[in-house]
Amino acid sequence: MQENPMSMHNGYGKADPQEQEGIMTTSIDAEKLQNVISQAVLILQECPEDAEPDDLNGSINEALELLQKYSGQ
């Protein structure tokens, strides 16, 4: 699915301020983000399919903590 490149424009070449409301711009290190996501996925993949609920919750929490640590930087 392609995005419409004019979706944020009002037809006159200027950005539509109503569509821009609430948009946050942040600087991210894409490589670091990809590494963090990969680590979180590995944590979840290491949990066996027949894991006890407590073990599964522990793995989920560990992955979430890793992602939260990244997002809190």
N, C-alpha and C positions, 0 to 999 in steps of 0.2 A: 504494500500500500504506500503510495507516495503522498507526501504532505504537500499541501498547496502553499507555494512560496509566498503567495499574496495574502495568506490567512490573517496576518496581523496588520494588514494595511487597509486603509479606508477607500482605496481606489484612486487616490490622488497622489500616491507615492509617499505618503506620510504614515507613520505608525498610528494605529488607532489607540488613543489613550485608555479607552474603556477595556480593550483587550489586554493592555499591558499591566493593568492594576494587579497587584499581588505577585507579579513575577519577581523572583529573587535571582540575583546573579551572584554566583560564588566562584571562587577559583578552586579547582580541584586538580590534584595530581592523578591523572588517569592511570598511570602505571601502578602507583601505590594503591589506588582504589581497586584495581583489578587483582593485585596481590592479596589484599584483604578479603575480597570476595572469594578468591580461589581457596584461601585458607579456611574460610567459613564453610565452603562446600566440602572440602576434605574432611573437616570435623564431622559434618553430617553424614558423609559417605562411610566413614569408619564405624558408625553405629550399625550393628547388625539388624537385619530386618525383624528378627524375633526378640529384639531387646526388650527388657522390662520397661514399663512406663517411666520409672525414675531415671533409668540410664538414658532413655531417649530425651527426657526433659533436661537432663544434665548436658547432653550434647547440644541441644537447641540453645540452652542458656549460654553455653560456652561460645557458640557461634554468634549469638546476639551480642554478647559482651565485646567480642572482637570488633564487630561492626559498629557498635556504639562508641567504642574507644576511638575508632577512626573518625566517626562523624563529629566527635566532641573536640577535635583538634582545632 
